[in-house]
Amino acid sequence: MAEQKTICIAGATGLAGAYAVREALRRGHNVHATARDINRAHRLYEFPGAAGRLRLFEAHAERPESFAAPLVGADAVILACFPTPRSGRDGRAIAELEPGRAWRDVVAPAKIACREILQIAARTDVAAAVLCSSTASAAPVPPPPVLNELRDVSSLADQRAAGKYMQAQKTAMEQAAQEAADRGGIRLTILLSSMMVAPALLPWHLEGHVLSFLAGLVRGIPGWHQQVPDGAMSLTSPEDLAGCALQACETAQVVGRYFTLSDSWTWARIYQEIAHYVPQSALPVTNGAAPKLPTVYDFSRRDSLGVAFTPIDEMLRRFFASVPTPSGETSPQRVSAE
Ligand SMILES: NC(=O)c1ccc[n+]([C@@H]2O[C@H](COP(=O)([O-])OP(=O)(O)OC[C@H]3O[C@@H](n4cnc5c(N)ncnc54)[C@H](OP(=O)(O)O)[C@@H]3O)[C@@H](O)[C@H]2O)c1
């Protein structure tokens, strides 16, 4: 077992954050967990090991100084508090915002907060930081045949010009984090995840996430696709992501960008697998078009972390096993024949 550390986990009530808190406690570390609503965060005390080793702190990204208290005494910080916003400050969908407004509301706040939190981390002698980011920052145009996370970095200027502000947020926050880490002497690891699927650890993980769509399918509620998309999607288990984040906190050699996803499947294949667990009526229709090929990744850096990544079919099995069926039971079995 690694030496006991104190790990600050920012965004501890989120999907990635809660899995990281659970894994950090399982590995014997002390956890300083930040949340905007401490009352809600009390649910984290249900994790084994929380009594005596978990402390809750209120912190808001809009007020980076609020992270000073949880960072004091921490050996490492895991930043999982920058979810991609779906709308601007006035509630309009990002696609409806003027470019300047979209940049100010979506990209700039995460960039500034990321930089300032890491500046505070440097001031409080935090040695290592882990930024939970996204494969959106590893999507150059045109895409190479095989993606490599060190070589293939999205162009912030291109993302901005194309109006891809949600993706630009990830690229910009990573740049800001890297600059602050370099200046402050912090070892920074950036973990690039894609669509996260796993059992909800806290009730609100089934609200507003992709998980809410997937859970709805079980009840016969069509999800977010009318038609099976012809593209592909990569999937991450937040449990695997937590394993990678903790490896990064514990291991001095882990530094830089790492893919943290299991694989890329066509949506056709994903829905074929989902069809085993949900009624046919909830599924999107197929249009018969040949699907585009899945993304191919160079997983050599990912695999160097020593984390066993969950296969996508197993990820979906575990998720659907955790969702109550309309009759109130959970259904670990596939509901339709092969
Ligand atoms: N979920 C996915 O499918 C997915 C896919 C790819 C990449 N990622 C990346 O993984 C990271 C974590 O995502 P997630 O899905 O775990 O997010 P999430 O479940 O929405 O959780 C976000 C966490 O951040 C906190 N938070 C939000 N706004 C904050 C603010 N202004 N100040 C302080 N804390 C704030 C939330 O706290 P409250 O409880 O106070 O709201 C919550 O704990 C993000 O960078 C995301 O882009 C996620």
PDBQT file of the ligand as one rigid body, heavy atoms in Angstrom, charges set to zero:
ROOT
HETATM    1  N1  LIG A 401     -19.424  12.943 -17.002  1.00  0.00    +0.000 N 
HETATM    2  C1  LIG A 401     -18.900  12.724 -18.191  1.00  0.00    +0.000 C 
HETATM    3  O1  LIG A 401     -19.489  11.988 -19.014  1.00  0.00    +0.000 OA
HETATM    4  C2  LIG A 401     -17.567  13.332 -18.564  1.00  0.00    +0.000 A 
HETATM    5  C3  LIG A 401     -17.008  13.001 -19.801  1.00  0.00    +0.000 A 
HETATM    6  C4  LIG A 401     -15.761  13.524 -20.150  1.00  0.00    +0.000 A 
HETATM    7  C5  LIG A 401     -15.085  14.374 -19.303  1.00  0.00    +0.000 A 
HETATM    8  N2  LIG A 401     -15.665  14.691 -18.110  1.00  0.00    +0.000 N 
HETATM    9  C6  LIG A 401     -14.926  15.654 -17.280  1.00  0.00    +0.000 C 
HETATM   10  O2  LIG A 401     -14.739  15.189 -15.966  1.00  0.00    +0.000 OA
HETATM   11  C7  LIG A 401     -14.753  16.289 -15.062  1.00  0.00    +0.000 C 
HETATM   12  C8  LIG A 401     -15.751  16.003 -13.957  1.00  0.00    +0.000 C 
HETATM   13  O3  LIG A 401     -17.024  15.798 -14.564  1.00  0.00    +0.000 OA
HETATM   14  P1  LIG A 401     -18.243  15.139 -13.799  1.00  0.00    +0.000 P 
HETATM   15  O4  LIG A 401     -19.099  14.490 -14.826  1.00  0.00    +0.000 OA
HETATM   16  O5  LIG A 401     -17.784  14.361 -12.624  1.00  0.00    +0.000 OA
HETATM   17  O6  LIG A 401     -19.004  16.443 -13.307  1.00  0.00    +0.000 OA
HETATM   18  P2  LIG A 401     -20.254  16.548 -12.322  1.00  0.00    +0.000 P 
HETATM   19  O7  LIG A 401     -20.751  15.204 -11.949  1.00  0.00    +0.000 OA
HETATM   20  O8  LIG A 401     -21.182  17.517 -12.925  1.00  0.00    +0.000 OA
HETATM   21  O9  LIG A 401     -19.614  17.159 -11.011  1.00  0.00    +0.000 OA
HETATM   22  C9  LIG A 401     -19.062  18.403 -10.999  1.00  0.00    +0.000 C 
HETATM   23  C10 LIG A 401     -18.575  18.733  -9.616  1.00  0.00    +0.000 C 
HETATM   24  O10 LIG A 401     -18.042  20.040  -9.667  1.00  0.00    +0.000 OA
HETATM   25  C11 LIG A 401     -18.683  20.844  -8.699  1.00  0.00    +0.000 C 
HETATM   26  N3  LIG A 401     -18.848  22.184  -9.226  1.00  0.00    +0.000 N 
HETATM   27  C12 LIG A 401     -19.567  22.567 -10.303  1.00  0.00    +0.000 A 
HETATM   28  N4  LIG A 401     -19.469  23.895 -10.482  1.00  0.00    +0.000 NA
HETATM   29  C13 LIG A 401     -18.676  24.339  -9.486  1.00  0.00    +0.000 A 
HETATM   30  C14 LIG A 401     -18.229  25.629  -9.112  1.00  0.00    +0.000 A 
HETATM   31  N5  LIG A 401     -18.581  26.717  -9.798  1.00  0.00    +0.000 N 
HETATM   32  N6  LIG A 401     -17.448  25.735  -8.029  1.00  0.00    +0.000 NA
HETATM   33  C15 LIG A 401     -17.090  24.649  -7.310  1.00  0.00    +0.000 A 
HETATM   34  N7  LIG A 401     -17.497  23.407  -7.617  1.00  0.00    +0.000 NA
HETATM   35  C16 LIG A 401     -18.280  23.259  -8.685  1.00  0.00    +0.000 A 
HETATM   36  C17 LIG A 401     -20.017  20.191  -8.427  1.00  0.00    +0.000 C 
HETATM   37  O11 LIG A 401     -20.393  20.519  -7.124  1.00  0.00    +0.000 OA
HETATM   38  P3  LIG A 401     -21.894  20.789  -6.640  1.00  0.00    +0.000 P 
HETATM   39  O12 LIG A 401     -22.291  19.559  -5.920  1.00  0.00    +0.000 OA
HETATM   40  O13 LIG A 401     -21.765  21.939  -5.749  1.00  0.00    +0.000 OA
HETATM   41  O14 LIG A 401     -22.720  21.059  -7.873  1.00  0.00    +0.000 OA
HETATM   42  C18 LIG A 401     -19.657  18.727  -8.566  1.00  0.00    +0.000 C 
HETATM   43  O15 LIG A 401     -19.117  18.243  -7.377  1.00  0.00    +0.000 OA
HETATM   44  C19 LIG A 401     -15.089  17.528 -15.901  1.00  0.00    +0.000 C 
HETATM   45  O16 LIG A 401     -13.911  18.196 -16.260  1.00  0.00    +0.000 OA
HETATM   46  C20 LIG A 401     -15.720  16.939 -17.136  1.00  0.00    +0.000 C 
HETATM   47  O17 LIG A 401     -15.565  17.747 -18.270  1.00  0.00    +0.000 OA
HETATM   48  C21 LIG A 401     -16.874  14.195 -17.719  1.00  0.00    +0.000 A 
ENDROOT
TORSDOF 0
